[in-house]
Amino acid sequence: MEYVVAVGARSKDLASSPAEKRAAARALERHIEPDTGRAGRWAEEETAAAVRAFGTRDGDGWLTSAALRGAHETWTGQVRDLLHRLSAERESLHGANVLLTDADLTAASAARRVSALDRY
């Protein structure tokens, strides 16, 4: 599956119609978030195995184990932050249509019809 990433306000690939926003939110929900979570879990398992492999045996351990453990903690935080951001972007895309529709309805209800008396 191909993902389009829009960078900057002038990008021609920026999803702006309600249908494009729904499609982008659906792609985040069905593919990008789950795939990112799976990749993060896979890396977590592999790194934990490497930390154990370089870990302490008979009172001695490799410095690599401690370095991997620190990198692993950083990686875990970055994956968590990325998943939170993807979730927020998805929710924003879902909410953008509602927000614009509500704004349109509010503007329409506030607009007054022209009266024949307005000409006098």
C-alpha positions in Angstrom: 0.0 0.0 0.0 1.3 3.5 -0.8 1.0 6.3 1.7 1.1 9.9 0.7 2.7 12.2 3.2 1.9 15.9 2.8 4.6 18.3 4.0 3.9 22.0 4.2 0.7 23.9 3.5 1.4 24.0 -0.3 1.5 20.3 -0.9 -0.9 19.2 -3.6 -1.4 15.9 -1.9 -2.9 17.5 1.2 -6.3 15.9 2.0 -8.8 18.7 2.0 -12.2 17.3 0.9 -14.3 15.4 3.4 -13.9 12.2 1.4 -10.1 12.6 1.3 -10.1 13.3 5.1 -12.2 10.2 5.8 -9.8 8.1 3.5 -6.8 9.5 5.3 -8.3 8.7 8.7 -9.2 5.2 7.6 -5.7 4.6 6.4 -4.3 5.7 9.7 -6.8 3.6 11.6 -6.6 0.4 9.5 -2.9 0.4 8.3 -0.5 3.0 9.6 -1.3 2.8 13.4 -1.5 -1.1 13.5 1.6 -1.5 11.3 3.6 1.0 13.5 2.5 -0.8 16.6 3.5 -4.2 15.2 6.9 -2.8 14.1 7.4 -1.3 17.6 6.6 -4.6 19.3 8.9 -6.5 17.0 11.8 -4.2 17.7 11.0 -4.4 21.5 11.2 -8.2 21.4 14.4 -8.3 19.4 16.1 -5.6 21.5 15.1 -7.4 24.7 16.6 -10.6 23.4 19.8 -8.8 22.6 19.9 -7.2 26.0 19.6 -10.6 27.6 22.3 -12.1 25.3 24.8 -9.4 26.3 23.6 -9.4 29.9 25.3 -10.3 33.2 26.6 -13.9 33.6 28.6 -14.9 36.6 28.8 -11.2 37.7 30.2 -9.9 34.5 28.2 -8.3 31.7 29.0 -6.5 28.5 28.7 -2.7 28.3 26.7 -3.3 25.2 23.8 -4.6 27.3 23.5 -1.4 29.3 23.8 0.7 26.1 21.1 -1.4 24.4 18.9 -1.1 27.5 19.2 2.7 27.3 18.5 2.8 23.6 15.6 0.5 24.1 14.0 2.8 26.7 14.4 5.7 24.3 13.0 3.7 21.4 10.0 2.6 23.5 9.2 6.2 24.3 9.5 7.3 20.7 7.2 4.6 19.5 4.6 5.4 22.2 4.8 9.2 21.2 4.5 8.4 17.5 1.4 6.2 18.2 -0.2 9.0 20.3 0.5 11.5 17.5 -1.0 9.2 14.8 -4.0 8.7 17.0 -4.4 12.5 17.5 -4.0 13.0 13.7 -6.7 10.4 13.0 -9.1 12.0 15.5 -8.4 15.4 14.0 -9.2 14.2 10.6 -12.5 12.6 11.9 -13.3 15.8 13.8 -12.4 18.3 11.0 -15.5 17.3 9.0 -17.8 17.8 12.0 -16.2 21.1 12.9 -16.5 22.5 9.4 -20.1 21.3 9.0 -21.1 22.9 12.4 -19.4 26.1 11.3 -21.3 26.1 8.0 -24.6 25.5 9.8 -23.9 28.2 12.3 -23.1 30.7 9.6 -26.2 29.7 7.6 -28.5 30.1 10.6 -27.0 33.5 11.5 -27.5 34.8 7.9 -30.7 36.8 7.6 -32.8 36.6 4.5 -33.1 39.8 2.6 -36.4 41.6 3.2 -38.3 43.7 0.8 -38.1 46.5 3.4 -34.3 46.5 3.2 -34.6 48.5 0.0 -36.3 51.5 1.7 
